[in-house]
Amino acid sequence: MISLLVVACALVDPDDRVLIARRPEGKAMAGLWEFPGGKVADGETPEQALIRELKEELAIDVTQACLAPFTFASHAYDDFHLLMPLYVCRRWEGRVTALEHDELAWVRPNRMSAYTMPPADAPLVAMLCDLL
């Protein structure tokens, strides 16, 4: 089985809401809500990948100092195994804009169960509820 390393971020606004993004049509798991992030490229650290992905997906600038490692997901899908570190970020530059997703939503963690998420993302919600 192929192992895939992806990185994700729980962007937290001043009201302790977390940003989630809906996957667009044409992508795997289209229509599901996820934490922003993406694949770690060869030669990248998880933090470098997350900084790049947040710029590409949301048009925001984040520094490594503002990324706090929080937890991770380890999930076996049918054709690959996903390892996904989740970082928390409360500070960024720029206006959050959906560049690669159908829709964005700022949601309190205790309300995230109303949004259908990929199997790897869903267990992380309980940990965010405990944090926030």
C-alpha positions in Angstrom: 0.0 0.0 0.0 1.2 3.5 -0.9 1.8 5.9 2.0 0.9 9.5 1.4 2.1 12.4 3.6 -0.2 15.4 3.5 -0.4 18.4 5.9 -3.4 20.3 7.1 -4.1 23.4 9.1 -6.8 24.5 11.5 -7.0 28.2 10.9 -8.6 29.7 14.0 -10.1 33.2 14.0 -10.5 35.6 17.0 -13.9 34.0 17.7 -12.4 30.5 18.0 -14.0 29.4 14.7 -12.1 27.1 12.5 -11.9 27.4 8.7 -13.0 24.4 6.7 -13.1 24.2 2.9 -15.4 22.1 0.5 -13.5 20.0 -2.1 -14.5 21.0 -5.6 -16.1 18.8 -8.3 -13.6 16.8 -10.2 -11.4 16.1 -7.3 -11.4 12.9 -5.1 -13.9 13.2 -2.3 -15.6 16.2 -4.0 -18.2 18.0 -1.9 -16.6 16.9 1.4 -15.4 19.5 3.9 -11.7 19.4 4.9 -9.0 21.4 6.7 -6.9 23.3 4.2 -3.6 21.9 3.2 -2.1 19.4 0.8 0.6 17.0 -0.2 4.2 17.4 1.0 6.4 17.6 -2.1 9.8 15.9 -2.3 12.4 18.1 -0.5 9.8 20.0 1.5 9.2 19.9 5.3 5.6 19.7 6.4 5.8 23.3 7.5 7.1 24.5 4.1 4.4 22.5 2.3 1.7 24.0 4.5 2.9 27.6 4.0 2.9 26.9 0.2 -0.5 25.2 0.2 -2.2 28.0 2.3 -0.8 30.6 -0.2 -2.0 28.5 -3.2 -5.4 27.6 -1.8 -6.4 30.6 0.3 -4.1 33.5 -0.8 -2.7 34.0 2.7 0.8 34.3 4.0 1.8 32.3 7.1 5.2 32.1 8.8 6.5 28.9 10.3 6.6 30.5 13.7 2.8 30.8 13.6 2.2 27.1 12.9 1.7 25.1 16.0 1.9 21.3 15.6 -1.3 20.0 17.2 -2.1 16.3 16.3 -2.2 14.0 13.4 -4.4 11.6 11.5 -3.4 8.1 10.3 -6.0 6.6 8.1 -6.0 3.6 5.7 -8.1 4.4 2.6 -8.8 1.6 0.0 -5.8 2.4 -2.1 -3.4 4.3 0.1 -2.5 5.1 3.7 -2.7 8.8 4.7 -0.5 10.4 7.4 -1.7 13.9 8.0 -0.1 16.2 10.7 -2.6 19.0 11.7 -1.3 22.4 12.7 -3.1 25.2 14.4 -2.6 28.7 13.1 -4.1 31.9 14.6 -2.1 34.5 12.7 -1.7 35.1 9.0 -1.4 38.0 6.5 -4.0 38.6 3.8 -7.7 38.0 3.3 -8.8 34.3 3.3 -10.0 33.7 -0.2 -11.2 30.4 -1.8 -8.8 29.8 -4.8 -9.2 26.1 -5.1 -12.3 25.2 -3.1 -16.0 25.5 -3.9 -16.8 27.2 -0.6 -15.2 28.1 2.7 -16.9 28.2 6.2 -15.8 29.4 9.6 -17.3 26.9 12.0 -17.1 26.3 15.7 -15.6 22.9 16.4 -18.8 21.7 18.2 -20.8 22.5 15.0 -18.5 20.7 12.6 -20.4 17.4 12.8 -23.0 19.1 10.5 -20.4 19.1 7.7 -19.5 15.8 6.0 -15.7 15.4 6.2 -13.3 12.8 4.8 -12.7 9.9 7.1 -9.2 11.1 8.0 -10.4 14.6 9.0 -13.4 13.7 11.0 -11.6 12.3 14.2 -9.6 15.5 14.5 -12.7 17.5 15.3 -13.1 16.1 18.8 -9.5 17.2 19.6 -10.3 20.7 18.3 -13.4 20.8 20.5 -11.1 20.0 23.5 -8.6 22.7 22.5 -11.2 25.5 21.8 
